[in-house]
């Protein structure tokens, strides 16, 4: 049996997991630990807290460590997450704290690998379709921001996940009423570039509801109304916008291996995905509607999906020797 330390370093919480795997066995989750990210002054300090906790695996004793972080990874070993006050540098932080085989990946790269792990296999079906085994899968999800990644099968080698920062691309508004919302968002937020990060995230719900109703509410107050059958117009717009970013990304990567929506806003508010306007917008293409109708859309709502994805990559590396 080999041991894998998986980590998912987020702006609020840092999740750790101990997995085991063998030559003829799958991944087995042994234990997890969540630590508040802001409770550490550095990544090294966070590892020290993990070492001193009741976590069942000493970080430096793992056969491999795969660390996912919410930000772009540079040179394969450095990440400065935009919503965390400290950075991660394996060249600086690894010695004595992590095993020799340690890898740093983007958090949505981890979500991509999770698609082919047990949590991906058990994902809920939002729109039916047929997975094409040798095709790429797309992964997308809105939370604090909009994350994206692509998973490509490599014959005889497993899978390769590729990162994206597509959430920073300008959101495609397409009607006079939507243009009015764009202008409203610009005026109220002081931002000129209204990106996907700003529209389908939690903060996007705030501005959308404000525009439609005149009520400036926190995102959690808006979504609480969804569950009680209120804020119907806001829900319809949110579903339409989420369907649009999913459709566009499914076409960009030709996600015939499936489009997977990871956690965040959708997991907390599944009404957005089950709304008729989500399906209508996802399929709304005058040229590629027939292709979109064949692409299955899934929701991964397991909060530990990033850990499973990181562990899946660790298992794949160990199997290659």
C-alpha positions as CSV (number, residue, x, y, z in Angstrom):
1,X,0.0,0.0,0.0
2,X,1.2,3.5,-0.9
3,X,0.1,6.6,1.0
4,X,-1.1,9.9,-0.7
5,X,-1.4,13.2,1.0
6,X,-3.9,15.3,-0.9
7,X,-4.6,19.0,-0.1
8,X,-7.0,21.6,-1.4
9,X,-6.0,25.0,-0.2
10,X,-8.9,27.5,-0.4
11,X,-9.4,31.1,0.6
12,X,-11.5,30.0,3.6
13,X,-10.6,26.5,4.4
14,X,-7.6,24.2,3.7
15,X,-8.6,20.6,3.4
16,X,-6.3,17.7,3.8
17,X,-6.8,14.0,3.2
18,X,-4.9,10.7,3.7
19,X,-5.5,8.2,0.9
20,X,-4.1,4.7,0.3
21,X,-3.7,2.9,-3.0
22,X,-2.2,-0.4,-4.1
23,X,-1.2,-2.0,-7.4
24,X,-4.5,-3.7,-7.9
25,X,-6.7,-1.4,-5.7
26,X,-8.5,1.8,-6.1
27,X,-8.3,4.9,-3.9
28,X,-9.3,4.5,-0.3
29,X,-10.0,7.5,1.8
30,X,-8.5,7.0,5.3
31,X,-9.1,10.4,7.0
32,X,-9.5,14.1,6.4
33,X,-8.7,17.3,8.2
34,X,-10.0,20.9,7.6
35,X,-8.1,23.9,8.9
36,X,-9.0,27.6,8.6
37,X,-6.6,29.0,6.0
38,X,-6.5,32.4,7.7
39,X,-5.4,30.7,10.9
40,X,-1.9,30.2,9.5
41,X,0.7,32.9,8.8
42,X,2.3,30.8,6.0
43,X,2.0,27.5,4.1
44,X,4.8,26.1,6.3
45,X,2.8,27.2,9.3
46,X,-0.3,25.4,8.0
47,X,1.7,22.2,7.5
48,X,2.9,22.6,11.1
49,X,-0.7,22.8,12.3
50,X,-1.6,19.7,10.3
51,X,1.4,17.9,11.8
52,X,0.3,18.8,15.4
53,X,-3.4,17.8,14.8
54,X,-5.0,14.4,14.9
55,X,-4.6,13.9,11.2
56,X,-3.7,10.2,10.7
57,X,-0.7,10.8,8.4
58,X,2.5,12.8,9.0
59,X,2.9,15.0,5.8
60,X,6.5,14.1,5.4
61,X,5.9,10.4,5.6
62,X,3.5,10.2,2.6
63,X,4.8,8.5,-0.5
64,X,3.5,11.4,-2.6
65,X,1.8,14.8,-1.9
66,X,-0.4,16.6,-4.4
67,X,-1.4,20.1,-3.3
68,X,-4.2,22.0,-5.1
69,X,-4.4,25.7,-4.7
70,X,-6.9,28.4,-5.8
71,X,-4.7,30.3,-8.2
72,X,-2.4,29.9,-11.3
73,X,0.7,27.7,-10.7
74,X,4.0,29.1,-12.0
75,X,7.0,26.9,-13.0
76,X,5.2,23.9,-11.5
77,X,6.1,24.8,-8.0
78,X,4.8,28.3,-7.1
79,X,1.4,29.7,-6.5
80,X,0.2,33.0,-5.0
81,X,-3.5,32.5,-4.4
82,X,-5.3,35.8,-4.9
83,X,-7.6,35.3,-1.9
84,X,-4.9,34.1,0.6
85,X,-2.3,36.4,2.3
86,X,0.6,34.0,1.7
87,X,2.1,32.1,-1.2
88,X,3.1,28.4,-1.7
89,X,6.6,27.6,-3.0
90,X,7.5,23.9,-3.0
91,X,11.2,24.8,-3.5
92,X,11.1,26.8,-0.2
93,X,8.4,24.9,1.8
94,X,9.0,21.3,0.9
95,X,12.3,20.3,2.6
96,X,11.5,18.4,5.8
97,X,7.8,19.2,5.6
98,X,6.6,17.2,2.5
99,X,7.8,14.0,0.7
100,X,10.3,14.2,-2.1
101,X,7.5,13.5,-4.6
102,X,5.4,16.6,-4.1
103,X,3.3,18.3,-6.8
104,X,1.5,21.7,-6.9
105,X,-1.6,22.0,-9.1
106,X,-4.4,24.5,-9.7
107,X,-7.6,23.7,-7.7
108,X,-9.7,23.3,-10.9
109,X,-7.1,20.9,-12.3
110,X,-7.8,18.8,-9.2
111,X,-11.5,19.1,-9.9
112,X,-10.8,17.9,-13.5
113,X,-9.1,14.8,-12.2
114,X,-12.0,14.3,-9.8
115,X,-14.3,13.6,-12.8
116,X,-12.7,10.2,-13.2
117,X,-12.5,9.4,-9.5
118,X,-15.3,7.8,-7.5
119,X,-16.9,11.3,-6.8
120,X,-17.1,11.9,-10.5
121,X,-18.6,8.5,-11.2
122,X,-21.4,9.3,-8.6
123,X,-22.1,12.8,-9.8
124,X,-25.7,13.8,-10.2
125,X,-27.1,14.1,-13.8
126,X,-28.3,17.5,-14.7
127,X,-28.8,17.0,-18.4
128,X,-28.6,13.5,-20.0
129,X,-26.3,12.6,-22.8
130,X,-23.6,10.1,-23.7
131,X,-20.0,10.2,-22.6
132,X,-17.5,9.6,-25.5
133,X,-14.6,7.7,-23.9
134,X,-11.7,9.2,-25.9
135,X,-13.1,12.8,-25.8
136,X,-12.2,15.7,-23.6
137,X,-14.3,16.5,-20.5
138,X,-14.9,20.1,-19.3
139,X,-15.0,21.2,-15.7
140,X,-16.5,24.5,-14.6
141,X,-17.8,25.9,-11.3
142,X,-18.6,29.2,-9.7
143,X,-18.0,30.1,-6.1
144,X,-15.9,33.1,-5.1
145,X,-14.9,33.2,-8.7
146,X,-15.5,31.1,-11.9
147,X,-13.1,28.1,-12.3
148,X,-12.5,26.1,-15.4
149,X,-10.3,23.2,-16.5
150,X,-10.2,20.5,-19.2
151,X,-9.5,16.8,-18.8
152,X,-7.9,15.0,-21.8
153,X,-7.5,11.2,-22.1
154,X,-4.0,10.1,-23.1
155,X,-4.1,6.6,-24.6
156,X,-2.1,4.2,-22.4
157,X,-1.1,7.0,-20.0
158,X,-4.3,7.9,-18.2
159,X,-5.5,11.5,-18.1
160,X,-4.0,15.0,-18.4
161,X,-5.8,18.0,-16.8
162,X,-5.1,21.4,-18.2
163,X,-5.7,24.7,-16.3
164,X,-7.7,27.7,-17.4
165,X,-8.1,31.3,-16.2
166,X,-11.2,31.7,-18.4
167,X,-13.2,33.1,-15.6
168,X,-11.4,36.4,-16.2
169,X,-12.8,36.6,-19.7
170,X,-15.5,39.3,-20.3
171,X,-19.0,37.9,-19.9
172,X,-21.1,37.8,-23.1
173,X,-24.2,40.0,-22.6
174,X,-26.5,39.7,-25.6
175,X,-29.7,41.8,-25.2
176,X,-30.6,45.4,-24.4
177,X,-31.9,44.4,-21.0
178,X,-28.7,42.5,-20.3
179,X,-26.7,45.5,-21.5
180,X,-28.6,47.6,-18.9
181,X,-27.5,45.1,-16.2
182,X,-23.9,45.3,-17.4
183,X,-24.1,49.1,-17.1
184,X,-25.7,48.9,-13.7
185,X,-23.0,46.5,-12.5
186,X,-20.3,48.8,-13.8
187,X,-21.8,51.8,-12.0
188,X,-22.4,50.1,-8.7
189,X,-19.2,48.2,-8.5
190,X,-16.8,50.7,-10.1
191,X,-15.5,47.9,-12.4
192,X,-15.4,48.3,-16.2
193,X,-14.6,44.7,-17.1
194,X,-17.6,42.6,-16.1
195,X,-16.2,39.0,-16.3
196,X,-17.6,35.6,-15.8
197,X,-16.0,35.7,-12.3
198,X,-18.3,38.6,-11.5
199,X,-21.5,37.4,-13.0
200,X,-22.1,33.8,-12.1
201,X,-20.4,33.9,-8.7
202,X,-22.0,34.7,-5.4
203,X,-21.3,38.4,-5.8
204,X,-23.0,38.2,-9.2
205,X,-26.2,37.1,-7.5
206,X,-26.1,40.1,-5.3
207,X,-25.8,42.6,-8.2
208,X,-28.3,40.7,-10.3
209,X,-30.9,40.7,-7.6
210,X,-30.2,44.4,-6.9
211,X,-30.7,45.3,-10.5
212,X,-34.0,43.4,-10.9
213,X,-35.6,44.3,-7.6
214,X,-33.8,47.3,-6.1
215,X,-32.9,45.2,-3.0
216,X,-29.2,45.1,-2.2
217,X,-29.0,41.7,-0.4
218,X,-26.1,39.4,0.6
219,X,-25.8,36.4,-1.8
220,X,-26.9,34.0,1.0
221,X,-30.1,36.0,1.5
222,X,-30.8,35.9,-2.3
223,X,-30.3,32.1,-2.4
224,X,-32.4,31.5,0.7
225,X,-35.2,33.1,-1.2
226,X,-34.8,30.6,-4.0
227,X,-35.3,27.7,-1.6
228,X,-38.5,29.3,-0.4
229,X,-40.0,29.9,-3.8
230,X,-39.1,33.6,-3.8
231,X,-36.8,35.8,-6.0
232,X,-38.1,33.9,-9.1
233,X,-36.9,36.5,-11.7
234,X,-33.4,36.5,-10.1
235,X,-33.3,32.7,-10.2
236,X,-34.4,32.7,-13.9
237,X,-31.6,35.2,-14.9
238,X,-29.0,33.3,-12.8
239,X,-30.0,30.0,-14.4
240,X,-29.8,31.6,-17.9
241,X,-26.3,33.1,-17.2
242,X,-25.0,29.8,-15.7
243,X,-26.4,27.9,-18.7
244,X,-24.6,30.3,-21.0
245,X,-21.1,30.0,-19.5
246,X,-21.6,26.2,-19.4
247,X,-22.7,26.1,-23.0
248,X,-19.8,28.3,-24.2
249,X,-17.2,26.3,-22.4
250,X,-18.7,22.9,-23.6
251,X,-18.3,24.2,-27.1
252,X,-14.8,25.7,-26.6
253,X,-13.4,22.4,-25.4
254,X,-15.8,20.1,-27.3
255,X,-16.7,18.4,-24.0
256,X,-18.0,15.1,-25.4
257,X,-16.5,13.4,-22.4
258,X,-19.1,15.3,-20.3
259,X,-19.3,18.7,-18.7
260,X,-18.9,18.6,-14.9
261,X,-20.1,21.4,-12.7
262,X,-18.1,21.5,-9.5
263,X,-19.5,22.6,-6.2
264,X,-19.7,26.2,-5.1
265,X,-22.9,28.2,-6.0
266,X,-24.5,25.3,-7.9
267,X,-24.0,22.7,-5.1
268,X,-25.5,25.1,-2.5
269,X,-28.3,26.2,-4.9
270,X,-29.1,23.4,-7.3
271,X,-32.3,25.2,-8.3
272,X,-30.1,27.2,-10.7
273,X,-29.2,24.1,-12.6
274,X,-32.6,22.4,-12.5
275,X,-34.4,25.6,-13.7
276,X,-35.8,25.4,-17.3
277,X,-33.8,28.4,-18.3
278,X,-30.5,26.6,-17.6
279,X,-31.4,23.8,-20.0
280,X,-32.8,26.2,-22.6
281,X,-29.7,28.4,-22.6
282,X,-27.3,25.4,-22.6
283,X,-28.9,24.0,-25.7
284,X,-29.4,27.3,-27.4
285,X,-27.0,27.3,-30.4
286,X,-28.2,27.7,-34.0
287,X,-25.2,25.8,-35.3
288,X,-24.2,23.3,-32.6
289,X,-27.4,22.5,-30.8
290,X,-27.3,18.9,-32.0
291,X,-23.8,18.4,-30.4
292,X,-24.8,20.1,-27.2
293,X,-27.9,17.8,-26.9
294,X,-25.5,14.8,-26.8
295,X,-23.2,16.3,-24.1
296,X,-24.2,15.1,-20.5
297,X,-24.0,17.7,-17.8
298,X,-23.2,16.6,-14.2
299,X,-23.1,18.2,-10.8
300,X,-20.3,17.2,-8.4
301,X,-21.5,18.3,-5.0
302,X,-19.0,16.4,-2.8
303,X,-17.2,19.0,-0.8
304,X,-14.0,16.9,-0.9
305,X,-14.0,16.5,-4.7
306,X,-10.8,18.5,-4.9
307,X,-9.1,16.1,-2.5
308,X,-10.2,13.1,-4.6
309,X,-8.9,14.8,-7.7
310,X,-5.5,15.5,-6.2
311,X,-5.4,11.9,-4.9
312,X,-6.4,10.6,-8.4
313,X,-3.4,12.4,-9.9
314,X,-1.1,11.1,-7.1
315,X,-2.3,7.5,-7.8
316,X,-1.7,8.0,-11.5
317,X,1.9,9.2,-10.9
318,X,2.6,6.3,-8.5
319,X,1.4,3.8,-11.0
320,X,3.8,5.1,-13.6
321,X,6.6,4.6,-11.1
